[in-house]
Amino acid sequence: MDQMQFWQVIEQAKRDSQGDDQRQVQLVEEALQQLSLEEIETFERIYEAFHGRSYSKRLWEAISTLSGFVSDDSFHYFRAWLIGQGEGLFREVMQFPGRVSEFIDAGGDWWLEELNYAAYEVYERLTGQHLWQVLKTAEPYPLTGYDWLQLDTIERGDI
């Protein structure tokens, strides 16, 4: 599993789900079930790397502008939704957070909490073990091609 394969799983599920977010998560889980345990672990490490790198003050401010108030949980679920849209939209929004309004409907549903747990659910089904126990000692996945994606620190109370 590498970043290209990660995005292929996400984008194929997105296409095949035809806009049904719950179906998309189900399709991601079905794809993960076909992989080795090591590949599932790597998928989750890549997911966590992108999810962590999208914890951006500029992005949080942009999404808050659209909806008024976005809690930390809601921002967590929004970032899952953003990853679920595929690499193209993820890159675009992360490079230009102010343009997020071009891609979402302010009154729409842009939370995809369940995607946060897809690899965990599959891993537990296959092994009976919790994936977090395996990943707690794993090194963070070294993203490539995202050097421009710099972390901007969010302090409690900034948003």
C-alpha positions as CSV (number, residue, x, y, z in Angstrom):
1,M,0.0,0.0,0.0
2,D,1.3,3.4,-1.0
3,Q,-0.3,6.8,-1.4
4,M,-1.4,6.2,-4.9
5,Q,-3.1,3.0,-3.9
6,F,-4.6,4.7,-0.9
7,W,-6.2,7.4,-3.2
8,Q,-7.3,4.7,-5.6
9,V,-9.3,3.0,-2.9
10,I,-10.9,6.3,-1.8
11,E,-11.7,7.5,-5.3
12,Q,-13.0,4.2,-6.5
13,A,-15.4,4.0,-3.5
14,K,-16.4,7.6,-4.1
15,R,-17.3,6.9,-7.8
16,D,-19.1,3.6,-7.1
17,S,-21.1,5.1,-4.2
18,Q,-22.8,7.6,-6.5
19,G,-22.9,10.3,-3.8
20,D,-24.1,8.0,-1.0
21,D,-21.6,8.7,1.8
22,Q,-22.5,5.6,3.9
23,R,-22.2,3.4,0.8
24,Q,-18.8,5.0,0.1
25,V,-17.6,4.0,3.6
26,Q,-19.0,0.5,3.0
27,L,-17.1,0.2,-0.3
28,V,-13.9,1.4,1.3
29,E,-14.3,-1.3,4.0
30,E,-15.0,-3.9,1.2
31,A,-11.8,-2.9,-0.6
32,L,-9.8,-3.1,2.6
33,Q,-11.1,-6.6,3.3
34,Q,-9.3,-7.7,0.2
35,L,-5.9,-6.5,1.4
36,S,-3.3,-8.0,3.7
37,L,-3.2,-6.9,7.3
38,E,0.0,-5.0,6.7
39,E,-1.7,-3.2,3.8
40,I,-4.7,-2.3,6.1
41,E,-2.2,-1.0,8.7
42,T,-0.5,1.1,6.0
43,F,-3.8,2.4,4.6
44,E,-4.6,3.7,8.1
45,R,-1.2,5.2,8.6
46,I,-1.6,7.1,5.3
47,Y,-5.1,8.1,6.3
48,E,-3.9,9.4,9.7
49,A,-1.1,11.3,8.0
50,F,-3.5,13.2,5.7
51,H,-6.1,13.7,8.4
52,G,-3.5,15.1,10.7
53,R,-2.0,17.3,8.1
54,S,-5.4,18.7,7.3
55,Y,-5.7,20.1,10.9
56,S,-5.2,23.6,9.7
57,K,-6.3,26.9,11.2
58,R,-6.9,28.4,7.8
59,L,-9.1,25.5,6.8
60,W,-11.0,25.6,10.1
61,E,-11.6,29.3,9.6
62,A,-12.8,28.8,6.0
63,I,-15.3,26.1,7.0
64,S,-16.4,28.1,10.0
65,T,-17.1,31.1,7.7
66,L,-19.6,28.9,5.8
67,S,-21.5,27.4,8.7
68,G,-21.0,29.9,11.5
69,F,-19.6,27.6,14.2
70,V,-17.6,24.3,13.7
71,S,-16.8,22.3,16.8
72,D,-13.6,20.4,17.0
73,D,-15.6,17.1,16.5
74,S,-17.3,18.6,13.4
75,F,-14.0,19.7,12.0
76,H,-12.6,16.2,12.6
77,Y,-15.5,14.8,10.6
78,F,-15.2,17.4,7.9
79,R,-11.6,16.5,7.3
80,A,-12.7,12.9,6.9
81,W,-15.2,14.1,4.3
82,L,-12.5,16.1,2.6
83,I,-10.2,13.0,2.3
84,G,-13.2,11.0,1.0
85,Q,-13.6,13.4,-1.9
86,G,-10.3,12.2,-3.4
87,E,-6.9,13.5,-3.9
88,G,-7.7,16.3,-6.4
89,L,-10.2,18.1,-4.1
90,F,-8.1,17.4,-1.0
91,R,-5.1,19.1,-2.7
92,E,-7.1,22.0,-4.0
93,V,-8.7,22.8,-0.7
94,M,-5.6,22.3,1.4
95,Q,-3.6,24.6,-0.9
96,F,-6.4,27.2,-1.1
97,P,-8.7,26.8,2.0
98,G,-10.6,29.9,1.2
99,R,-12.0,28.2,-1.9
100,V,-13.7,25.5,0.1
101,S,-17.0,27.3,-0.5
102,E,-16.7,26.4,-4.2
103,F,-16.9,22.7,-3.4
104,I,-19.5,22.4,-0.7
105,D,-23.1,23.5,-0.1
106,A,-23.2,25.5,3.2
107,G,-26.4,23.8,4.0
108,G,-25.3,20.4,2.9
109,D,-23.8,17.4,4.6
110,W,-20.0,17.5,4.6
111,W,-19.2,15.3,7.5
112,L,-18.0,11.7,7.0
113,E,-17.3,10.5,10.6
114,E,-17.4,6.8,9.6
115,L,-14.5,7.0,7.3
116,N,-12.3,7.7,10.3
117,Y,-13.1,4.1,11.5
118,A,-13.1,2.1,8.3
119,A,-9.7,0.5,8.6
120,Y,-10.3,-0.1,12.3
121,E,-13.6,-1.9,11.7
122,V,-12.1,-4.1,9.0
123,Y,-9.0,-5.0,11.0
124,E,-11.0,-5.9,14.1
125,R,-13.4,-8.1,12.0
126,L,-10.5,-9.9,10.4
127,T,-8.3,-10.4,13.5
128,G,-10.4,-9.8,16.6
129,Q,-7.8,-7.2,17.6
130,H,-7.9,-3.5,17.8
131,L,-5.8,-1.7,15.1
132,W,-4.9,1.1,17.5
133,Q,-2.9,-1.4,19.5
134,V,-0.8,-2.2,16.5
135,L,-0.4,1.4,15.3
136,K,0.4,3.0,18.7
137,T,4.1,2.0,18.1
138,A,4.1,2.6,14.4
139,E,6.1,5.4,12.9
140,P,4.0,8.1,11.1
141,Y,3.6,7.5,7.4
142,P,6.1,9.7,5.5
143,L,3.9,11.5,2.9
144,T,5.6,12.2,-0.4
145,G,4.6,15.0,-2.8
146,Y,3.1,17.1,0.0
147,D,6.0,19.1,1.1
148,W,4.0,22.3,0.5
149,L,1.4,21.1,3.1
150,Q,2.8,22.8,6.2
151,L,1.2,22.4,9.5
152,D,-0.2,25.6,11.0
153,T,-0.6,25.4,14.7
154,I,-4.1,25.7,16.2
155,E,-4.2,26.8,19.8
156,R,-7.3,26.2,21.9
157,G,-9.5,29.2,21.5
158,D,-8.0,30.3,18.1
159,I,-11.2,29.4,16.3
